[in-house]
Amino acid sequence: MAELGFEVLAVDVDAAKIDRLARGEVPFFEPGLDELLRSNLAAGRLRFTTSFEQVAAFGDVHFLCVGTPQQPGGQGADLSYLHGAVSALAPHLRRRCLVVGKSTVPVGTAAALAARLTAEAPAEGVELAWNPEFLREGFAVDDTLRPDRLVFGVASASAEDTLRAVYAPITSRQDTPVIVADFATAELVKVAANSFLATKISYINAMAEVCESVDADVTTLARALSLDDRIGGKFLRPGVGFGGGCLPKDIRAFLARADELGVGHSLTFLREVDEINLRRRERVVELARAAVGGSLAGRRVAVLGASFKPNSDDVRDSPALAVAGLLASEGAAVTVYDPMAMDNARKARPELSYAPSVTAAVTGSEVTVLLTEWAEFAELDPAALGGVAAGQTVVDARHALDPARWRLAGWTYLAPGRPAMPAAAVPAARRRRPTPRRARAAFSAAQA
């Protein structure tokens, strides 16, 4: 918002975080965000505080951007941070303003919060709108400044007009679709989108399970499917599955809310989506176990990647750390390296060992497992790593490496959903191609 030219005052209850932000330090890794923070602090458009009374007096529009994690011991969304923010803000709202929810919430939450604002805010004319975010970690700056769509959940024309004014710096310079909806539809857009993406990821991983049973190649299958413009290639990449702070908890919360509404039968497929996703983690462990002779006890394993995706230091529900933990639980000596997520990984999994570089992690390892598709991993020199590894077997759980290049360097290359022996390695006698005459005859017979 500051980059778009607005005066912004941001509030948080964590005083240490506020101090860091005020000094121009972003407390998490997001490409491009540190430059935006520093430039807008320098321009005087952006300030930080811990005072809700101060932000209430300052703001014409208040964005609620707090997390809605999975409930401890349950499937539903924990809305305590969201309700806490409203409780802290509402009593100080003494003039007309718009409160805008950005958080991913169960359908029905916005209506409940609107009623709370009406009851608890001293001023008349305090309204609520719901404006879900569609940010991808690693691309959040670009997704904010160049969104593919804007969704306005509103209950009045004045709320819609205010949101249009807020986003005018974006919509005036690019053709961004604006969808105006009621509260419930706006809430559903986000959870429905995340559920669809999760389903697409689990679909291709389910195909990987089928491919493994018949020695087919899921990457070739995925490419063929992606060329169908009804399907497309986005989120059709097989591997170890999805993680992070959004997709896993959002599909579970969607299921929980559907059960509460009596329509849980409509989303039963999401349970299988979740189960497929978790199964792929076990499959990677199976490949590593088989690579070292059937038992991981006492074996040295290098794990490349800790964040749930590249260009992020987020390890929440990270498949990479989950697999590392599973390997360790079977007695393996696991050493982890990640370009950005080392500090967070140590906090989440202190029982694992960590290395300062790829080379240090791989040195002495009997099997190397790639679990986050950082660009630097795809560019590794397999010959150089082969010189320090005790065993030259790599499990590419993200299909990020060039199999031919690694095999040429002497490595055994394994990946979920791909045959252990590539088609190019099949003996020539078994790969004899028809002569042009035979090919023409076969084509003519097929036509006939």
N, C-alpha and C positions, 0 to 999 in steps of 0.2 A: 504493500500500500504506500509506503514511503517512496519507493522507486517510481510509483505512478504519480507522485507529486503531492500526496496528502500529508498533513501533519499527523503523526502517529505517536501514541503513548501506549506502551505495552506493560501488562501487569502479570506478575507470577508470585506465588507464595514462597518460592525458593529464593531467599535473599542472596545466596551464593551464586546462583545462576544469573540473577539480575545484575550483580556486580560484574560478572564476567562479560555479559552482553554489553553493559555500559562501557566496558573497556575495549569493545570491538572483538571479543572472542566468542565464536560460535561453540556451544557445548557439545556439538555432535558433528560428524562429517557429512557435508552435503555440498557437492561441487558448485562453486560459484556463489554460495551464500555468504561466505566471509567477506568477499569484495563488496557485495550489496550492503551488508551490515556496516562496514567501515565507511563507505562513501556516504550513506544516508545519516550516519552519526555526525560525520564531518559537515554535512550540509545543514544540520540542525533540524531535520524533519523527523528524526526518530529519537525517542527517549524511553527510558525504562523506570519502573517504580514497583514497589510492593504495596502501594496504597490503593485500595478499591474506591475509597472516597475521592481520591484525586482523579482516577480515570472516569468515575461517574460524572464529576463536574466538567471534565474535559471533553468527553466524546459525544458526538452526534450519532455515531454508529459504533456499536460494541460487538466485536466478533468473539464468539466462544470457541476456542480451539483446543480444548482439553481432550485427553485420551479417554477411551471407553474400553478398557481391557476386559478379558474374560474373567468372569467371577471366580474367585478362589473356590475350588471344589465344585464348580458348576459349569454349565455350558453357556448361560446367558451373559449379556453385557453388564459390566459393573459401571453404573451411572453415577457413582458417588462423587467423582471429580466434577462432573457436569452440574449436578445438583449443588455441590459445594460452591462452585463458581457463581451460580445464580443466587444462592443464599448470601454470598459476600457482596455481590454487586447490587441486587435489587433494592435494599433499604436506602441506598445512596442516590437512587435515580430521582432527581427532583425537578427534571425538565423533560420535555418530549424528546424521545430518541427511539432508535431502532436497535434491538438486540438480535444478532444474526448467529444462528448455530451453524458450525462447520463440522462438528463431530459426527462420526458414524454411529447411528443410534437405532434401537428397535422402533418399528413403526408405532406411532402413538405418543412418542416422547415429546415431540414438539407441541402438541396440543396441551399436554400436561404442564409444560414449562410456560406456555403462553398464559395459562390460568394462574400460575404462580406469580408471574410478573404483574398481572393485573391486581392480584391480591396484595402483593408485598411492596411494590414500588409506590412511593408517595405521590409521584407525579401522574397526571392524566396523560394519555396519549403515548404511553410506553408500549411499543408493539414488538412482536417477534416475527422473524422470518427464518426459513431454513434454506441454507445455501451449501449443499454438500461439496466437499473437496474431492478432486480426482487426481491427486498428486502421486507420482511414482518416485520412490526413493531413488536418488541418483540423478533424477531429472526434474526435481521439484521446482527449481527456479524457472526453468523454461515452461513447465506445465502451468505455473502461476501466471506468468506474463503472456503466454501464448496458449491459453486453454483450448481444448477441442470442443467444449461446450460449457455453458453456464446454466445452472438449474436454480430457479427462484421459487421456493415454496412460500407462498404469501397468503394472507387472509384479507388484504385490502389493497386498493390501488395506490395508496400513499406508500405502503411498504415496497411495492414493486417499483414505484418512481424513485425511491431512495436508492434501491439496489442498482437500478439502471444508471443513476448518477454516479454511484461509487465505481462502477465498472466501465463508465464512459471512456476513460483513457485507453481501455483495451478494445472495446467494441467499435470505437470511432476510427481505429486504424487497421482493423482486421475483421474479416467476416466470421465472427464467432457466433454460432447459433445460441440463442437464449430460449430456454424452455421455462415457461411460467406454469406452475402447478400448485395444487393444494399441499398442505403440510405432509400428509401421508404419502402422496406420490413422490414428493421430493426425498423423503426419507427412504423410500423403497428403491429409488434409482441407484443409490450407492450400494446397498447390500445386494441388489439384483445384479449389478455390474460385477461386483467382486465374486459373487457366486457363479456367474457365467464364466469368468476367467479361470476360476478354480476348477470348474468342470472341464474346460478345454484342456488344461494341463493334465488333469487326472485321466482324461480320455486317451491322450497319446501315451501316457504311462501304462494304462491298461493294455493298449496295443503293444507296448514293449513286453508285457508279460506274455502275450500271445506269441510275439515274435520269438521269444526265448524258447518257447515250447516246440517250435518248428524250424529253428535255426535261420530265421529271417532277419532282415536288418531294419530296425525301426526308424533309423535316420533317413533311409531311402524312402520308406513308407511315408514319413512325415513330409518329406519334400514333395512327393507326388500329390499328397492331399493338399498341400499349401498352394499348389498351382490351380486348384479349383477356386474361382473367385467367390464362391458361396461360402467357402471355409476359411481361406487365407492362412498365412503362416504365423501370425502373431500368437504367442502363447501356445504354439504347437511344437514346442521343443522338448523332447523326452529327457529324462534325467532322474535326479533324486527327489524331485517334487518341490512344492512351494512351501514357504515359511514366512517369517516376518511378523510384524505387529498388526497386520490387517487381514489377509485372506483366511488364515486358519480360524482366528477368533470370530471373524465376521460371519463365516458360514455356520459356525456352531451357534452363534447368537441368533441368526436368522431361523435356524431350526427350532431353537428354544422358543422364540417368539411365535412362530407358526403353531407350535404345539399349544401355547397359551391361547391362541385365537381359534383353536379347533380345526386348523387346516394343515396340521403337520403331515398328513398323507400327501399333500402336494409337493413336499420337499424331501421325501424319503430318499431320493436319489443323492442328495447332498451327503447323507451318511456314508454311502459307498464312495463318493468323491473323497471324503476325508480318510476313509480306510485305505483306499488305493494309494493316496498320498503318503500315508504312514508306512505302508508295505514297502515302498520303494527304498526307504531307508534300510530296512532289513535286508533287501536284496543286495545293496552295496556291501554290507557286512558279509553276506554269503560269498560274494565274489572275492573279497579280500581273504576270507577264511580258506576258500578253496585254493587260492594262489599260494598259500604257505603250507599246504599239505593237510588241511582239515582241522587244524587247531590254531587259535591265535595266542594261546597261552605262552608268554615269554617272547613273543615275536615283536620286532621293532617295526612300527608303522608310521610313516610320514603322512600327515594330513595337510593338504594345501587348501586353505580357505576356512574361515570361521564365520564371516558375515553371511546372512541369509541370501544375499545377492551382491554382485559387484557394485562398486562406486557407493558403498555404504559401510558404516561401522556398526550397523544394527545387528545384534545377535539374538533378538527375540524370536523364539520358536525357529531357530536356525537349523535347517536340515544338516548343515555341515557340522555344527557342534553336537547335534543329536547323534550323528553317525560316529563322530569321534568318541563320544561317551559310550556308545554301544561297543565299539572296538575295545575300549579300556575295560568295560565290564566283563569281557571275555578273556582278560588277562594280558592284552597287548600293551606294550610300552609305546604310547602314542605321543608324537611330537607335532605340534600345530604351528603353522605360519600363515599369517594373513597380512596384506599390505596396510590395512587401516583399522582392523577390529581387534587388535591384540589386547588392549587394555580392557575392553568390554568382555572379551572371551575369558580372560583370566578371572574376572569377577564372577562370571557365570559358571565357569568350569575350572575352579582352582586346582582340581586333582590332576589335570592334564599338564604335560610339559609343553613349553613354548620355545620357539627358536627365532633368532633375529633375522633370518633370511631363508629363502628356499633351499639353498645349498646346505645350510646348517641343519635344516629339518630333514633333508633327504640323506645326509651323511650317515652311513651305517644302517639305513632302513632296509628291510626285506621286501616291503611292498609300499608303494606310494599311491595315495588315494586323493584325487582331485575332486573337491566338493563345492568350490565357488569359482565361477568362470571369470575371474579377473583377467584382463587383457594380458598382463605380464606373464601369466601362466601359459597362455597359448604361444607365447614367444620364447619359451624356455628352450635351451639347447639340450636335447636328450642325450647326446654323446657326452657332454660335460658332466651331466648328472649321473650318467652311468658309471663314471669313473669314481664317484664317491659313495654310491649306493651299494649295500651288501647284496641286494637282490634286484634284478632289473625287471620288475613287474609293476605296471601302472594300471590303476583302476580309474578310468575317466568317467566319473559319475555325472558329469555335465556335458559330455560330448564336445568338449572345448579344444581338444588336441587333434593334431593331424595323425591318424593311426599309421599311415604309411611311413611318415617321417620317424616316428618313434620305433616302429618295427625295424626299419632300416638301420637304426642306431643300436639294435640288439635287444630292445625291450619287448617283453610280452605285454601286449595291449589288450585290456579287457574293458568292456563298457556294458551297462545294462541295456538289454534289447538288441544287442549286436552279436553276430556269430563270432566265436573265438578265432576261427580261420576265415579271413575275408575271401571273397570270390576270386580275387586275383591270385590267391595262394593255392587254389585248387589245381592239381596236376593237369598239364596241358591235355592229356588224353581225355580227361573228363570235361574239358571246356571246348572240345572241337566245334568249330563253327561251321555251318553249312557253306558249301561253295556257292557262288552267285547263282549257278544253275539250280542247285538244290533249294536255295532261298526263293527263287522265282517259282519253282514248282510248288513249294509249300504255300506260297502266297496265292497262287492260282487255285490250289485245292481249297484253301480257306474261303476264297471268293465263291467257288462253286458250291 
